[in-house]
Structures are given as structure tokens and as C-alpha cells.
Amino acid sequence: MTFSIVARSEDGESWGVAVASKFLAVGAAVPAAVAGVGAIATQADANVAYKGLALSHLDEGATAPVALQRLLEEDDGRDHRQVGIVDLDGTAASHTGAECFDWAGGRTDDGVAIQGNILAGPEVVDEMYGAWSRSAGEPDLARRLLAALAAGDAAGGDKRGRQSAALLVVRDEAGYGGHDDIAVDLRVDDHADPVAELARLLDLNDLYLTASTEDEKVSVDADLAAELQAAVEHLGHPDLASWVGTENFEMRVAGDGSWIDQEVLARLRAARAEA
């Protein structure tokens, strides 16, 4: 009922899962990951207990194949399960039970496990792997995972249709304000085109929940400061900080007003022009 990709970034600092299915809220059941530990997707007749168990095994030093073996040997329903795991070092393991509905299967390579069941055919997994391989060198793991998921979707995906998708990426101190490891945690629970919607949400995630790079920062001189003040007043705010807080751009504008993100600046100018 599901196709997924579990992977580690090439720099060894991020782990993640992307998944789609003709199933409500697939992101609630399938993916789990912990920075510095690894990631897992549990699907088909999903045993959601696998998530905590696998991550515990990995955290204790087990490799992905060993963690997978432990899960299966303790589960009488193993023939109905499908699992993908990637560990701390990027070692990958995947399992497709003999009783999973056709087409079902997967493949692994260094740093990646791809698997699916009730698929249009093996081309879904093959296209996902091809997209993953072609994106080698892309530093953004979330983008690589999404590209692979989109390729599987375009190849037919879940043969029953589309309903939900999810993307989870973890990296040490990557969460909001640096207080946890969740870099991306997005879910499309019920949608006619969930993978495309997930891509839209990832763009918004990057805008609102990631910090500006140095190349994206525009220094605020006296002239720009005056323009910003006039713009926010025109929009009904007493100062830039008020507008930033209202629009949730705290990670894209300096607290002291010394710089503003180029995309945020463009949005502010557009908002003033339209008001």
C-alpha cells in the first residue's frame, strides 16, 4: 500500500524518510528517525512498534541488518511486513515479507533503502533509485528524498491511487531554534495529489523554518531601513519587528534589523504594492 525511501545524507549528518500511499495519514504510521542514530520505514501490514524498537537497537550499536534481523525474528507477522532501515554509518537493510501484496519489493545501496508494496510494478522502485542516484552531490537530503518520491509517484506509485505523503528529516540541532533534531517534519494526510502538495509544503518549510544563508541576507542601510519602516507602517504595523512577528519570519530577519532575507524583502515589497 506504500512506497518509501529511507536514507542518510552524503555528509553523514542527516537521516530521513519520504513516503507516499493510498492510505490516510501515512506519515503517522511509517517513518521514524533520530539524528546520530538512523531512520526506519515500517509498512505493508505495518508494525508501528518497529520504529521504537529499531531505533533502540541502532542506538545500542546494532547495524541496520542486525536491527532488522532482531525485529523479524521476534515478530510472527514478519511475512506481512515491509521495512527499510539506514543506520548511523549509512548501512542499509530492507525486507519484503513473502505475504506482501504484489507488486512488492525493494533495493538497497550505500546510504539508502527503497521499498514498496501494492505498486504499479518494479519500475516504481527502479525510478526512485534512479532519481536518488542522479541527485548525488545535492546537499539537501529533504530535496533528494522528495525527488525520489516524486519519481516513484510518476512511475505509477501505489496502484490503488493517491492519498497521503510525508517527509521526515533529522539532523543534530536542526529543529526550530536549535532545540531538537527535526529539520523537516511534513505530512499531507488526505489529498488528491499528495506528493505535489508535499513539495509545496517543503518550499514553505524552507522559507519559514530554516535560517537565511549568508548569500540570502541583504544588509539594511539607512535608505533600506526607511523603506522597510514605510512599508510596514503602510501595512498597519508600528515597526519591522511587529511585522516580522506577525508573518513568522523570525528566522529570516535579524533581530537587530541589520539584515533581511532577500525573499522576505521581496514579499514585503509585494505586500505593500498590493495593499
VMD Tcl script that draws the C-alpha trace (Angstrom):
set ca {
  {0.00 0.00 0.00}
  {3.05 2.23 0.26}
  {6.34 3.25 -1.31}
  {9.15 4.81 0.67}
  {12.79 5.80 0.69}
  {14.97 5.81 3.81}
  {18.38 7.45 3.54}
  {21.37 9.16 5.09}
  {22.94 12.29 3.60}
  {26.31 12.01 1.93}
  {27.94 14.12 4.64}
  {26.69 11.66 7.26}
  {24.88 14.35 9.25}
  {21.22 13.84 8.28}
  {18.80 10.90 8.10}
  {15.33 10.86 6.64}
  {12.30 9.12 5.20}
  {9.92 10.06 2.40}
  {6.76 8.01 1.89}
  {3.50 8.05 -0.07}
  {0.47 5.80 -0.07}
  {-3.21 5.26 -0.80}
  {-3.72 5.32 2.95}
  {-4.88 8.05 5.32}
  {-2.08 9.90 7.12}
  {0.75 7.59 6.13}
  {3.16 9.86 7.98}
  {1.60 8.84 11.28}
  {2.47 5.18 10.78}
  {5.50 4.67 8.56}
  {8.52 6.95 9.25}
  {10.77 7.44 12.25}
  {14.28 8.85 12.62}
  {16.72 10.13 15.23}
  {19.80 12.20 14.43}
  {23.03 10.33 15.06}
  {21.14 7.05 15.20}
  {19.33 6.27 11.94}
  {15.95 6.05 10.23}
  {13.25 3.48 9.51}
  {10.12 2.99 7.43}
  {7.66 0.28 8.50}
  {4.85 -0.52 6.06}
  {2.63 -3.12 4.34}
  {0.91 -4.64 7.38}
  {2.91 -2.10 9.34}
  {4.13 -2.97 12.80}
  {4.50 0.52 14.25}
  {6.35 -0.89 17.25}
  {9.24 -1.49 14.85}
  {10.02 2.22 14.91}
  {10.96 2.48 18.55}
  {12.49 -0.98 18.64}
  {14.68 -0.43 15.58}
  {15.93 2.95 16.73}
  {16.71 1.49 20.14}
  {18.70 -1.34 18.55}
  {20.59 1.16 16.38}
  {21.25 3.43 19.33}
  {22.78 0.47 21.16}
  {25.20 -0.07 18.28}
  {23.43 -2.58 16.06}
  {23.88 -2.20 12.31}
  {20.82 -1.87 10.10}
  {20.92 -5.56 9.04}
  {21.26 -6.71 12.65}
  {18.45 -4.43 13.82}
  {16.23 -5.73 11.03}
  {17.04 -9.34 11.89}
  {16.08 -8.72 15.52}
  {12.77 -7.16 14.51}
  {11.84 -10.05 12.24}
  {12.89 -12.91 14.48}
  {10.69 -11.54 17.27}
  {7.61 -11.00 15.04}
  {5.28 -13.82 13.96}
  {3.80 -11.44 11.36}
  {7.12 -10.93 9.59}
  {5.84 -12.34 6.29}
  {3.32 -9.50 6.10}
  {5.80 -6.73 6.93}
  {7.92 -4.45 4.81}
  {10.75 -2.47 6.35}
  {13.62 -0.20 5.32}
  {16.38 0.86 7.73}
  {19.50 3.02 7.40}
  {21.91 3.21 10.32}
  {24.45 5.71 11.67}
  {27.11 4.74 9.14}
  {24.74 4.63 6.15}
  {24.46 0.85 6.03}
  {21.03 -0.03 4.64}
  {18.72 -3.01 5.00}
  {15.29 -3.76 3.52}
  {12.79 -6.57 4.00}
  {9.71 -7.54 2.00}
  {7.66 -10.33 3.53}
  {6.54 -13.20 1.32}
  {2.87 -12.39 2.00}
  {3.03 -8.71 0.99}
  {0.62 -7.91 -1.85}
  {2.08 -7.59 -5.37}
  {3.91 -5.81 -6.66}
  {6.18 -5.72 -3.65}
  {9.95 -5.41 -3.35}
  {12.85 -3.11 -2.70}
  {16.53 -2.42 -3.16}
  {19.37 -1.04 -1.12}
  {22.64 0.72 -1.75}
  {25.13 2.64 0.34}
  {23.07 5.07 2.40}
  {19.65 4.22 1.01}
  {16.82 1.69 1.28}
  {13.86 1.88 -1.13}
  {10.79 -0.34 -0.88}
  {7.13 -0.55 -1.80}
  {4.11 -2.81 -1.93}
  {0.87 -2.88 -3.94}
  {2.80 -0.92 -6.54}
  {2.19 -0.44 -10.25}
  {5.32 -2.54 -10.78}
  {9.04 -2.80 -10.11}
  {9.57 0.34 -12.17}
  {8.37 2.39 -9.19}
  {11.33 1.31 -7.08}
  {13.69 1.48 -10.07}
  {12.70 5.06 -10.89}
  {13.06 6.08 -7.26}
  {16.54 4.62 -7.17}
  {17.43 6.34 -10.43}
  {16.29 9.72 -9.14}
  {18.22 9.20 -5.91}
  {21.37 8.29 -7.81}
  {21.09 11.24 -10.19}
  {20.83 13.67 -7.29}
  {24.18 12.63 -5.82}
  {26.02 15.72 -4.66}
  {22.84 17.58 -3.69}
  {23.46 18.65 -0.07}
  {19.79 18.96 0.88}
  {18.61 15.49 1.93}
  {14.97 16.57 2.02}
  {15.15 17.59 -1.65}
  {16.82 14.31 -2.62}
  {14.18 12.29 -0.81}
  {11.35 14.27 -2.35}
  {12.81 13.89 -5.85}
  {12.94 10.12 -5.41}
  {9.39 10.03 -4.07}
  {8.14 12.12 -6.99}
  {9.85 9.76 -9.44}
  {8.10 6.78 -7.88}
  {4.79 8.61 -7.99}
  {5.28 9.46 -11.67}
  {6.07 5.79 -12.39}
  {2.68 4.70 -11.04}
  {3.28 4.56 -7.31}
  {0.60 2.79 -5.30}
  {-1.54 1.07 -7.92}
  {-4.70 1.80 -5.91}
  {-4.20 5.56 -6.22}
  {-3.01 8.50 -4.15}
  {-3.99 9.82 -0.74}
  {-1.16 10.83 1.58}
  {2.57 11.52 1.77}
  {5.12 12.53 4.36}
  {8.71 13.73 4.69}
  {10.85 13.47 7.81}
  {14.48 14.63 8.05}
  {16.59 14.87 11.20}
  {19.94 16.49 11.88}
  {21.56 17.42 15.17}
  {20.20 20.75 16.48}
  {18.36 21.38 13.19}
  {14.96 21.97 14.82}
  {13.27 25.28 15.45}
  {15.62 27.43 17.49}
  {18.12 24.55 17.57}
  {16.23 22.84 20.39}
  {15.68 19.45 18.75}
  {16.88 17.48 15.72}
  {13.84 17.75 13.43}
  {14.89 19.57 10.28}
  {11.74 18.69 8.30}
  {8.53 17.05 9.51}
  {5.78 17.48 6.92}
  {2.62 15.47 6.33}
  {-0.10 15.56 3.71}
  {-2.76 13.37 5.29}
  {-5.52 13.38 2.64}
  {-5.05 14.99 -0.77}
  {-5.71 14.26 -4.44}
  {-2.03 14.87 -5.32}
  {-0.13 14.44 -2.05}
  {3.42 14.35 -3.41}
  {2.96 17.65 -5.25}
  {1.41 19.13 -2.12}
  {4.35 17.86 -0.08}
  {6.69 19.72 -2.46}
  {4.72 22.93 -1.90}
  {4.95 22.49 1.85}
  {8.69 21.87 1.67}
  {9.14 25.22 -0.05}
  {7.21 26.86 2.77}
  {9.21 24.93 5.35}
  {12.41 26.30 3.86}
  {11.03 29.84 3.93}
  {9.63 29.86 7.45}
  {11.60 27.27 9.38}
  {15.16 27.49 8.09}
  {17.65 30.28 8.66}
  {18.84 32.50 5.84}
  {22.17 31.70 4.29}
  {24.78 34.43 4.01}
  {24.01 34.74 0.29}
  {20.34 35.35 1.07}
  {20.94 38.18 3.54}
  {20.51 41.78 2.38}
  {22.26 44.35 4.57}
  {19.96 47.09 5.79}
  {21.44 50.56 5.28}
  {19.73 53.84 6.13}
  {17.80 54.04 2.86}
  {16.53 50.45 3.09}
  {15.65 50.92 6.77}
  {13.49 53.90 5.82}
  {11.83 51.87 3.05}
  {11.13 48.98 5.44}
  {9.63 51.29 8.05}
  {7.37 52.93 5.49}
  {6.28 49.56 4.15}
  {5.35 48.04 7.49}
  {3.54 51.21 8.58}
  {1.58 51.07 5.33}
  {0.58 47.52 6.30}
  {-0.55 48.63 9.75}
  {2.49 47.77 11.87}
  {4.44 50.17 14.09}
  {7.82 48.72 13.15}
  {9.60 45.92 11.30}
  {9.75 43.66 14.36}
  {5.96 43.73 14.65}
  {5.51 42.76 11.01}
  {8.15 40.02 11.26}
  {6.43 38.51 14.31}
  {3.03 38.61 12.65}
  {4.29 36.95 9.49}
  {6.53 34.39 11.30}
  {9.73 35.48 9.59}
  {11.88 35.47 12.74}
  {14.45 33.14 11.16}
  {14.71 35.34 8.08}
  {15.24 38.80 9.56}
  {17.96 39.85 12.01}
  {16.70 40.60 15.50}
  {18.55 43.92 15.42}
  {17.28 44.73 11.92}
  {20.76 44.71 10.40}
  {19.77 42.37 7.56}
  {16.67 40.97 5.89}
  {16.30 37.88 3.74}
  {16.03 38.66 0.02}
  {12.83 36.59 -0.39}
  {11.24 38.21 2.65}
  {12.18 41.64 1.32}
  {10.53 40.79 -2.00}
  {7.40 39.61 -0.19}
  {7.24 42.77 1.89}
  {7.56 44.97 -1.18}
  {4.86 42.97 -2.97}
  {2.53 43.18 0.04}
  {2.92 46.95 0.18}
  {2.27 47.29 -3.54}
  {-0.89 45.21 -3.26}
  {-2.25 46.88 -0.12}
}
mol new
graphics top color blue
foreach p $ca { graphics top sphere $p radius 0.5 }
foreach p [lrange $ca 0 end-1] q [lrange $ca 1 end] { graphics top cylinder $p $q radius 0.2 }
display resetview
